[in-house]
Structure formats: structure tokens, C-alpha cells
Amino acid sequence: MEQLNRSEARKIIMTILYQIIVYEKNKMIYDVEEVIKENLKVDNEFVKDIVYGVLTYQNDLDSIANKYLNNWTIDRLGNTDIAILRMSIYELLYTKTPNIVAINEAIELAKTYSDESVTKMINAVLDKIYHEMIDHE
């Protein structure tokens, strides 16, 4: 059975979330399971957990992102950028993924799929969330 490493899994999660954002923006009906199956050759709990987690907490994730996006809102970002940001904030706040890993993985995806200014923006948002988490521990 083919195993995904976490970086590959995150790329798939980003793609799934991207598709869902497009469906929602266009008011199209979709089935989350079907979108996952289209993108995932083998069953992967990590992928499902993150996708369902992001969809469950989407409003919270967006308001957290908006709190740290200076003079900007998440809905003004490109769909790929939104997917990366939601996924990484979710991973920071709701999973056992080490913070530094969640942040680095998000930055690597952003470097590949976003432009430099957005990559810096995503990095800044995650950095602020991370530092706020440390301050509250």
C-alpha cells in the first residue's frame, strides 16, 4: 500500500480545500468525501482529519487569520492561499503537529504555489499566532 509522507499529504489537503473553496464561492453542491476520494489514491486519516477539521472550524480559522492579516482579510487572498492559511492555522491550533513543522510546511507550500508577498503574509500570520500561543502557555 502506498504511503504518503506528511508533505505530500499537505499538498493534497491544500488541493482538496482549494476545490471546496471554489465550489463554495460558486455556490456549487459538493460532497466532501467525494472531493477527498478524487484527490487521494489511498485512505489517509491525516488528510481526512485536517480537511474535516478545517471545514468544521472554518469561521474560527478565518477570524483568527483576519486578526493577524494587517489591513487585509482572508477572503481577499487567492483560493490557494486561503487553503494554505486555513490548513496551517488549523494544524497549529488543533493538532499535535509540532508548531515549527506546521509553519515550515505552510511556507514551503506558499513558496511553491503563492507569490512572494503572500508567502511573507502567511509567514507573518503564522508567526504571530505561534508567538501568541507561546505567551499563553
N, C-alpha and C positions, 0 to 999 in steps of 0.2 A: 504494500500500500504506500502510495506516495505521501510523504510528509512535507508540510510547509514549514519553513522557518518563519519566525515572527515578522521579519521584514517583508517577506513575500505575502504573509497573511495581512499585514497592514496595507499593502498596496491593493490587495483585493477588497479589503474593508473600505478603503478610500473610493474605489470604483463603485462598489455597491451603494455607498452613501451618496456618491455623485449622482448615480442613476435615480435614486429615490428623490433627491433634491429636484432633479429635472422633472420627474413625474409630478411632484407636489406643486412646483411652480406652474406647470401646465395643467393642473387640476385633473391629472390622469389617475385612473384607478389602477392599483398595482397590488401584488401580493408579495410581502417581504420574503417569505420562504422561496418563492419563485425567483426573485431577484438574486437571492443568495445562491440558489442552485445554478442559475445561469452563469455565475462567476466562479463557482467553487467546484472543482472536479471531485474532491473528496470531502467528506463531512469534517468540519473543523469547529470544535467548541469555542476556541478563542475568537474566531471570526464571528460566529453567531452571538456570543456573549457581548462583544463590542458593538455589533450592529444593533442588536435589540436594546442594549444599554443606551446607546446614543439616541435612538428613536424614543425611548422612554423618557429620558431626561433632556430632550432637545431644548425645551424652553429655558430650563435652568442653565444649560450649557451656553445658549445664546446670550442670556442676560449676563453671565459671567464674562463671556468674550466681550460684550459691549461695554462692560465696566472698565475693561483694560484697553480697548481699542480707542486711542486718543482721537476725538473728533470724527469718529467713524463708527459704522455699525456693521455687524457680521453680514447682514443681508445685502450690503453693497459690495462684498467680495465676490470673486468668481466662484462658481459651484465647486470646483476642485478645492479651492482654498477653504471654503466653508466646510467641506468634508474633512479635510486635514485638521482644521482647527477643532471641530466638534469631537472628532475621534481622539485627538491628543488631550483635550481638556477632560474628556470622559476618562481616558486612561490614567491621567494624573490623579483625578479625584476619586474614582470609584474602583480602581483595580489595584492589584498588588505589584504591578509592573514598577520597577524602580524608577523614580522620577526622572533621573538623568537619561534613562533609556527611552522613556516616553517622549521626552523633549528632543533628544537627538534623532530619533526615528521620524518625528514630525518634521524636523528641519531638513533631514535628508529627502523626504518626500517633497517638501516645498521647493528645495533646490532643483529637483528634477521636474516638477510639474507647475511651479508658480514662478512669477518673475522675482527679481531680487528684492524689490521694495516690499512685496507681500511676504517673502520669506523672512525679512527683517521684522515685519509687523507680527507675524506668527511667533517668531522667536521672542520678541518683547512681551507679548501677551502671556506666553507660557512661563517666561522668566518671572513675571510679576506674580502670577498665580502660585508658582513654586515658592517664591520668597514669602508670600503671604501664608502659605501652608506651614513653612518652617517657623515663622513668627508665632503661629498659633499652637505649636506643639509644646 
